[in-house]
Amino acid sequence: MTESEIEITAELVRALIDEQHPDLAGPAIREVAGGWDNQMWRLGEELVVRMPRTERAPELQRKERRWLPVLAPRLPLPVPAPVRTGEPSALFPRSWSVMTWVAGEPLDSASISRGEHAAGALAGFLRALHVAAPAGAPSGADRGAHPKECTDGFEQFLRAIAPGGLAADLRAVRAVWDEAVGAAEWEDPPVWVHGDLHPANVVVSDGTLSGVIDFGDMFAGDPAWDLAAAWLLLPTGMDSRFFEVYAQADDATMRRARGLAALKCLFLILMGQNGERGLPGGKSAWGPAGRAALGRVLASDGSEQSGIPASPPQGRR
């Protein structure tokens, strides 16, 4: 992560709004905790200003501004909507965005108590999202590949986690990964994929999933990258309910998804350790979330009821 050399303050955000969107001036501005590529500032109660702090962030924001208006009308949960674009200026050298605010608490600082409702909500959301993407849809950058192409990253994460930091059977973790590596590839047309579903990118209210945020990594590809969220986000045992409602994942897709869930868990654990050590990019709350999710991955045998035959029809992998 490359941090912006310019300190982003409330005064800077206010000056940018006054300079480029004076009709939005007036509401209070306050910083929002969290964020990776972007630093976020509430603008009143309905809007959020997303200020890029990494080199890749402006391009991710452009992707959201281009495609979220296309996707949002058919999605059953609230997602951010682009409101305004900020252009580079003498005050700030990168483009930035004003988006609608999705109400709720990030899952990495809250919890789901209504598990079955959340499982149905997540499955319904992904069923609606996972439709064939049009020509010109973005491709995956650092994600989207078959697990066999991600083995170096898997091994790197395992090596980087401090001794005792995993609290899981290493052989069982590798077995889940090996099953994913051996699974057939996705052979159907690419579908829309959020690409970065983890506890900081969904919000909860009243004990259940109430919104999905941060679509900067969206791409057209293998839905298994999103289906990993059945283990990353939902309480223990709710993966079965999720796949029952989703009802369109064959055996190979579920094996890829379970392996990718293990990979994402390792990343969360690693980022949690970095946070505990005060290292850049560390997120202390992610460690416990990653370890809990990895426990759910290992507790599942990967044979959840998908609602379709175990032997998929031709073309469905």
ChimeraX attribute file (.defattr): number of C-alpha atoms within 10 A of each C-alpha:
attribute: neighborCount
match mode: 1-to-1
recipient: residues
	/A:1	11
	/A:2	11
	/A:3	15
	/A:4	15
	/A:5	8
	/A:6	11
	/A:7	10
	/A:8	17
	/A:9	14
	/A:10	15
	/A:11	10
	/A:12	14
	/A:13	22
	/A:14	20
	/A:15	16
	/A:16	21
	/A:17	19
	/A:18	14
	/A:19	13
	/A:20	15
	/A:21	15
	/A:22	12
	/A:23	8
	/A:24	15
	/A:25	17
	/A:26	12
	/A:27	13
	/A:28	12
	/A:29	20
	/A:30	16
	/A:31	16
	/A:32	13
	/A:33	8
	/A:34	13
	/A:35	17
	/A:36	17
	/A:37	24
	/A:38	22
	/A:39	18
	/A:40	22
	/A:41	23
	/A:42	21
	/A:43	24
	/A:44	15
	/A:45	13
	/A:46	12
	/A:47	21
	/A:48	24
	/A:49	27
	/A:50	25
	/A:51	25
	/A:52	27
	/A:53	23
	/A:54	17
	/A:55	14
	/A:56	14
	/A:57	20
	/A:58	21
	/A:59	16
	/A:60	19
	/A:61	24
	/A:62	16
	/A:63	18
	/A:64	23
	/A:65	22
	/A:66	13
	/A:67	17
	/A:68	17
	/A:69	14
	/A:70	10
	/A:71	14
	/A:72	16
	/A:73	11
	/A:74	11
	/A:75	15
	/A:76	17
	/A:77	17
	/A:78	18
	/A:79	24
	/A:80	23
	/A:81	19
	/A:82	21
	/A:83	13
	/A:84	16
	/A:85	18
	/A:86	19
	/A:87	13
	/A:88	12
	/A:89	12
	/A:90	7
	/A:91	12
	/A:92	19
	/A:93	12
	/A:94	19
	/A:95	18
	/A:96	24
	/A:97	22
	/A:98	25
	/A:99	22
	/A:100	19
	/A:101	20
	/A:102	21
	/A:103	17
	/A:104	17
	/A:105	18
	/A:106	22
	/A:107	21
	/A:108	23
	/A:109	13
	/A:110	15
	/A:111	21
	/A:112	20
	/A:113	16
	/A:114	14
	/A:115	22
	/A:116	19
	/A:117	17
	/A:118	23
	/A:119	29
	/A:120	20
	/A:121	21
	/A:122	29
	/A:123	23
	/A:124	18
	/A:125	19
	/A:126	21
	/A:127	17
	/A:128	17
	/A:129	21
	/A:130	19
	/A:131	15
	/A:132	15
	/A:133	17
	/A:134	12
	/A:135	8
	/A:136	7
	/A:137	18
	/A:138	16
	/A:139	16
	/A:140	16
	/A:141	11
	/A:142	9
	/A:143	17
	/A:144	22
	/A:145	16
	/A:146	22
	/A:147	27
	/A:148	17
	/A:149	12
	/A:150	16
	/A:151	15
	/A:152	11
	/A:153	14
	/A:154	21
	/A:155	13
	/A:156	12
	/A:157	20
	/A:158	21
	/A:159	11
	/A:160	14
	/A:161	18
	/A:162	13
	/A:163	9
	/A:164	7
	/A:165	16
	/A:166	18
	/A:167	11
	/A:168	13
	/A:169	11
	/A:170	10
	/A:171	9
	/A:172	13
	/A:173	19
	/A:174	16
	/A:175	14
	/A:176	23
	/A:177	25
	/A:178	17
	/A:179	17
	/A:180	24
	/A:181	20
	/A:182	14
	/A:183	20
	/A:184	15
	/A:185	18
	/A:186	19
	/A:187	12
	/A:188	13
	/A:189	15
	/A:190	20
	/A:191	18
	/A:192	25
	/A:193	28
	/A:194	22
	/A:195	25
	/A:196	21
	/A:197	23
	/A:198	24
	/A:199	23
	/A:200	23
	/A:201	17
	/A:202	23
	/A:203	24
	/A:204	23
	/A:205	17
	/A:206	12
	/A:207	14
	/A:208	23
	/A:209	28
	/A:210	22
	/A:211	23
	/A:212	25
	/A:213	19
	/A:214	22
	/A:215	22
	/A:216	22
	/A:217	22
	/A:218	24
	/A:219	23
	/A:220	24
	/A:221	28
	/A:222	27
	/A:223	27
	/A:224	26
	/A:225	26
	/A:226	23
	/A:227	28
	/A:228	28
	/A:229	26
	/A:230	27
	/A:231	30
	/A:232	29
	/A:233	30
	/A:234	27
	/A:235	20
	/A:236	18
	/A:237	17
	/A:238	20
	/A:239	27
	/A:240	20
	/A:241	22
	/A:242	28
	/A:243	24
	/A:244	19
	/A:245	18
	/A:246	23
	/A:247	16
	/A:248	18
	/A:249	25
	/A:250	21
	/A:251	23
	/A:252	23
	/A:253	24
	/A:254	24
	/A:255	27
	/A:256	32
	/A:257	28
	/A:258	30
	/A:259	29
	/A:260	26
	/A:261	29
	/A:262	29
	/A:263	25
	/A:264	24
	/A:265	29
	/A:266	28
	/A:267	22
	/A:268	28
	/A:269	31
	/A:270	26
	/A:271	24
	/A:272	26
	/A:273	23
	/A:274	20
	/A:275	18
	/A:276	14
	/A:277	12
	/A:278	12
	/A:279	12
	/A:280	12
	/A:281	16
	/A:282	20
	/A:283	24
	/A:284	20
	/A:285	19
	/A:286	25
	/A:287	26
	/A:288	16
	/A:289	22
	/A:290	30
	/A:291	22
	/A:292	19
	/A:293	27
	/A:294	27
	/A:295	20
	/A:296	23
	/A:297	26
	/A:298	18
	/A:299	13
	/A:300	17
	/A:301	11
	/A:302	20
	/A:303	13
	/A:304	16
	/A:305	20
	/A:306	20
	/A:307	14
	/A:308	14
	/A:309	12
	/A:310	13
	/A:311	11
	/A:312	14
	/A:313	10
	/A:314	8
	/A:315	9
	/A:316	18
	/A:317	19
